[in-house]
Amino acid sequence: MRYTIIFLCVVTLFITACKKEGQLAPTTVLNEMIDTTKGMDSTAMTALQYSGDFTSGPFGTVTGKAEVYKTGTMYQVKLADFNTNNGPALHVYISKEAMPITYLDLGILKSTAGNQVYSVTGMPDFKEYKYISIHCVAYNHLFGSALLK
């Protein structure tokens, strides 16, 4: 019985650690728009290429939509109507798997709510990199992901 209580305490501490420790993401509601001038030549247009709805992961609640836009030769990821619970060192990843193992880091999550846009460096193959994930780098915890279609 004593080992069961100790085990439950350790598991509870592990699960809640990512939500309580370290630098948390800002909570200001953002309303960023896609930059239609990025990577643009005179004939390029901005077009939605992929999108997917967020589903919550084992360590967070994430709602909203992930959208990938292409303008000329540049990609941008938009988190639309986005909302997540807070945690330290939350990053936005483009990954091959829902729980990121092979990924491109788009940077620190700008806010826990609203519309936000991230520039994509390079030209990833979105047939392979088909997830947008919100990931706690400090504890390797997945808060949520969206499968791009």
C-alpha positions in Angstrom: 0.0 0.0 0.0 2.8 2.4 0.9 4.5 1.8 -2.5 1.2 2.5 -4.3 0.9 5.9 -2.6 4.5 6.8 -3.3 4.0 5.7 -6.9 0.9 7.8 -7.3 2.6 10.9 -5.8 5.6 10.5 -8.2 3.3 10.2 -11.2 1.2 13.2 -10.1 4.3 15.3 -9.7 5.6 14.2 -13.1 2.4 15.1 -14.9 1.9 18.5 -13.3 5.6 19.5 -13.4 5.4 20.9 -16.9 2.4 23.1 -16.0 3.9 24.6 -12.8 7.7 25.0 -13.4 9.7 27.5 -15.4 8.9 30.3 -17.8 5.3 30.3 -18.9 4.0 31.4 -22.3 2.3 34.8 -22.5 -1.5 34.8 -22.2 -2.3 37.9 -24.3 -4.8 37.1 -27.0 -3.0 37.6 -30.4 -4.6 38.4 -33.8 -1.7 38.0 -36.3 -2.3 37.7 -40.0 -0.4 35.9 -42.7 2.2 38.1 -44.4 1.3 38.0 -48.1 4.6 39.7 -49.1 7.0 36.9 -47.8 8.9 35.1 -50.5 6.8 36.9 -53.1 7.6 37.6 -56.7 5.3 39.7 -58.9 3.1 36.6 -59.8 3.0 34.8 -56.5 -0.2 34.4 -54.5 -0.9 33.3 -51.0 -2.7 30.0 -50.8 -3.8 27.7 -48.0 -1.9 24.4 -48.6 -2.8 22.2 -45.5 -4.9 22.5 -42.4 -5.9 20.4 -39.4 -7.7 20.6 -36.1 -5.8 20.4 -32.9 -6.4 17.5 -30.6 -5.2 17.5 -27.0 -2.2 15.5 -25.9 -1.5 13.7 -22.7 -0.2 16.8 -20.9 -2.3 19.6 -22.2 -5.5 20.8 -23.7 -5.2 22.4 -27.1 -8.0 23.7 -29.4 -8.1 25.5 -32.7 -6.8 24.9 -36.2 -3.3 24.7 -37.7 -3.0 26.1 -41.3 0.0 26.1 -43.6 0.1 28.8 -46.2 2.5 29.2 -49.2 3.4 32.6 -50.6 5.9 32.3 -53.5 8.6 30.0 -52.1 7.9 30.6 -48.4 5.7 28.7 -46.0 4.0 30.1 -42.9 2.1 28.3 -40.2 -0.9 30.0 -38.7 -2.5 28.8 -35.4 -6.1 30.0 -35.8 -8.7 30.4 -33.0 -5.9 28.8 -30.9 -6.1 28.1 -27.2 -3.9 25.9 -24.9 -3.3 25.6 -21.2 0.1 27.1 -20.2 3.4 25.5 -19.5 7.1 26.3 -19.6 9.2 26.3 -22.8 6.2 25.6 -25.1 7.4 25.4 -28.7 5.6 25.0 -32.1 7.0 22.1 -34.1 6.4 20.8 -37.6 6.9 17.0 -37.1 6.7 13.7 -38.8 4.9 12.2 -35.8 2.2 13.5 -33.4 4.7 13.0 -30.5 7.7 14.8 -32.1 10.8 12.8 -32.7 11.7 14.1 -36.1 10.8 17.8 -36.2 11.5 21.4 -37.2 11.3 23.9 -34.4 9.4 27.0 -35.4 10.2 28.7 -32.1 8.7 29.6 -28.7 4.9 29.7 -28.6 4.0 33.4 -28.8 0.8 33.1 -26.7 -1.6 30.6 -25.2 -4.5 32.2 -27.2 -5.6 33.8 -30.4 -4.3 33.8 -34.0 -0.5 33.6 -34.4 1.8 33.1 -37.4 5.2 31.4 -37.6 7.6 31.5 -40.6 9.0 28.2 -41.8 12.6 28.0 -42.7 13.4 25.9 -45.7 11.0 23.8 -47.8 9.8 20.8 -45.7 8.0 18.0 -47.4 4.5 18.2 -45.9 3.8 14.7 -47.1 6.3 13.6 -44.4 6.1 16.5 -41.9 2.3 16.2 -41.4 1.8 17.4 -37.8 1.9 20.7 -36.1 2.7 20.1 -32.4 2.7 22.2 -29.3 5.5 20.7 -27.2 7.0 21.4 -23.8 10.7 21.3 -24.4 11.7 21.4 -20.7 9.9 18.1 -19.9 9.4 16.5 -23.4 5.6 16.7 -22.9 3.2 16.9 -25.8 0.4 19.4 -25.2 -1.4 18.8 -28.5 -1.1 18.3 -32.2 -2.9 18.8 -35.5 -2.7 16.3 -38.4 -2.4 18.3 -41.6 -4.5 17.3 -44.6 
